[in-house]
Amino acid sequence: MAVDYIVIVVYLAGMLAMGWWGMRRAKSKSEFLVAGRRLGPAMYSGTMAAIVLGGASTIGGVGLGYQYGFSGAWMVVTIGLGLLALSVFFSARIARLKVYTVSEMLDLRYGGRAGVISGVVMWAYTLMLAVTSTIAYATIFDVLFDVNRTLAIILGGSIVVAYSTLGGMWSITLTDMVQFVVKTIGVLLLLLPIAVVKAGGFSEMKAQLPTEYFDPLGIGGETIFTYVLIYTFGMLIGQDIWQRVFTAGSDRTAKWGGTIAGTYCLVYAVAGAVIGTAAKVLYPNLASPDDAFATIVKDELPMGVRGLVLAAALAAVMSTSSGALIACATVANNDIWSRLRGVLRKTDGEHDEVKGNRAFILAMGVVVVVIAIALNNVVEALTVAYNLLVGGLLVPILGGLLWKRGTAHGALAAVAVGGLTVVGLMAGYGVLANEPIYYGLLASLVVYVAVSLATRPTDEAILAAWRERLAGRSPESPSEPPVPAHQ
């Protein structure tokens, strides 16, 4: 394992070095939180693909392939479909808003009254997303170094917190590009073909496994529908995803770069399911489907290649973890803390804002590591996060983008009723049940429409300012100056 260790150590050292380099570029709030809003298509595509394809998509995707065969690809497919929908239909408008958080968008659309409540829901989602990604370090470091769970979480979490705190979005963008390349080589170009060959090829896989393993809908229609509700819609409204959209240098970059990333997700989904299916042939009696990835890597790959593929898994976890961490800190600082303090004045300078956001990333990073050590069930934590996000925020966000008649009262009622319905039904039916997200979304939609129609329409001045921002004529992106009257 010596060569594998060297590969991993070099990779981790490189992540810290890029954090240090990113610190030199992040001199303003815009640079620190959204990479100066100037990423080109190649870097934007790579970083967007990196953040959405995390440990759940890699380790979990292979596990679903082990359990269900080719139809195990559906979870990651729905993530890719959500990213495609976001990129094609919404990303250009989102990028033109020139905001930092989803709650700021809601304030602009509804008149400044939705921020704190929506911020709390979004903070809970990003916090739990960061926690679940951090827990995944335990599996990878256990395979690598045979260390206990707590030490693995502290080691992996500390590296992510360090480079995220140093350089903010610039550091995360640079590390995500490396992680994207490592994942592509490790999972798609190495592990996928080796796994298929070791399993005897597709003909042998078909001979060894039941026919339902090769049924595209074998996982079940209801499960696929639930994945669409949670992951496809979750991609449309998550702060971690929107914050990447804010980094795009242009509308075209946001649209086409995201489309490329979404297409890459579909390829990654199929690869994970095929690797899991091959693992089922090689190891038919694993204790847990989630052990499939680590087992096939550890037992079937040659020295050096094994280290690179494990680095790919580590890259997948780190990219999601760092993206969720900066999103969590941004929401905590800008949407909750600043509003609760009643700070309406600007700070003394952009440099102070950088220090403030850096402090929040560090603080949230410590909280994430502590919760990750205390928490055991990753799937339940992730389900709670996405149920809260989609049940509470999907309707007011998409309603604000698509329906002029939506009002602030309707949005607040939808957030409260949708969120409470989801929480109550999770307590009654169980965290992993489908009913909470079904009825939570329905309740949110009904309340949003009913309350919006029963209350006064949004002031026309607010809507006019909203349309100006959507058109890209904002304080950060001004339109052409008006012609003076005397001309």
NORMO-V415139 format. One line per field, one symbol per residue. ss: DSSP state (@ for helix, = for strand, . for the rest). phi: phi as a letter, one per 40 degrees, with the letter a starting at -180 (. if undefined). burial: I if it has 9 or more other C-alpha atoms within 8 Angstrom, else O. A space follows every 10 residues. Layout:
# NORMO-V415139
ss->???
phi->???
burial->???
This chain:
# NORMO-V415139
ss->.@@@@@@@@@ @@@@@@@@@@ @@@@@...@@ @@@@@@@.=. @@@@@@@@@@ @@..@@@@@@ @@@@@@@@@@ @@@@@@@@@@ @@@@@@@@@@ @@@@@@.... .@@@@@@@@@ ....@@@@@@ @@@@@@@@@@ @@@@@@@@@@ @@@@@...@@ @@@@@@@@@@ @@@@@@@@@@ @@@@@@@@@@ @@@@@@@@@@ @@@@@@@@.. @@@@@@@@.. @@@@...... @@@@@@@@@@ @@@@@@@.@@ @@@@@..=.. @@@@@@@@@@ @@@@@@@@@@ @@@@@@@@@@ @@......@@ @@@@@@@@@@ ....@@@@@@ @@@@@@@@@@ @@@@@@@@@@ @@@@@@@@@@ @........@ @@@@@@@@@@ @@@@@@@@@@ @@@@...@@@ @@@@@@@@@@ @@@@@@@@@@ @@.....@@@ @@@@@@@@@@ @@@@@@@@@. ....@@@@@@ @@@@@@@@@@ @@@@.....@ @@@@@@@@@@ ...=..=... .......
phi->.dccccdccc cccccccccc ccccccbbdc cccbfgfacc dccccccccc ccbbcccccc cccccccbgd ccccdccccc cccccdccbb cccccccfbb bccccccccb ggbbcccccc cccccccccc ccccccddcc ccccbfbcdc cccccccccc ccccccbfcc cccccccccc cccccccccb cdcccccccg gcccccccbc cccbcdbcch ccccccdccc ccccccbccc ccccccccca dccccccccc cccddccccc cccccccccc ccbcbccbdc cccccccccb ccdgcdcccc cccccccccc cccccccccc cdcccbcccc cgcbccccac cccccccccc cccccccccc cccccbcccc cccdcccccc ccbdcccccc cbbcccbccc cccccccccc ccccccccch ccccddcccc cccccccccc ccccbcdddc cccccccccc cgcbdcaccc cccddcc
burial->OOIIIOIIOO IIOOIIOIII IIIOIIIIII IIIIIIIIII IOIIIIIIII IIIIIIIIII IIIIIIIIII IIIIIIIIII IIIIIIIIOI IIIIIIIIOI IIIIIIIIII IIOIIIIIII IIIIIIIIII IIIIIIIIII IIIOOOOOIO OIIIOIIOII IIIIIIIIII IIIIIIIOII OIIIIIIIII IIIIIIOIII IOOIIIOOOO OOIIIOOIIO OOOIOIIIII IIIIIIIIII IIIIIIIIII IOIIIIIIII IIIIIIOIII IIIIIIIIII IOOOOOOOII IIIIOIIIOO IOIIIIIIII IIIIIIIIII IIIIIIIIII IIIIIIIIIO OOOOOOOOOI IIIIOIIIII IIOIIOOIIO IIIOOOOIOI IIIIIIIIII IIIIIIIIII OOOOOIIIII IIIIIIIIII IIIIIIOOIO IOOOOIIOII IIIIIOIIII IIIOIOIIOO OIIOIIOIII OIIIOOOOOO OOOOOOO
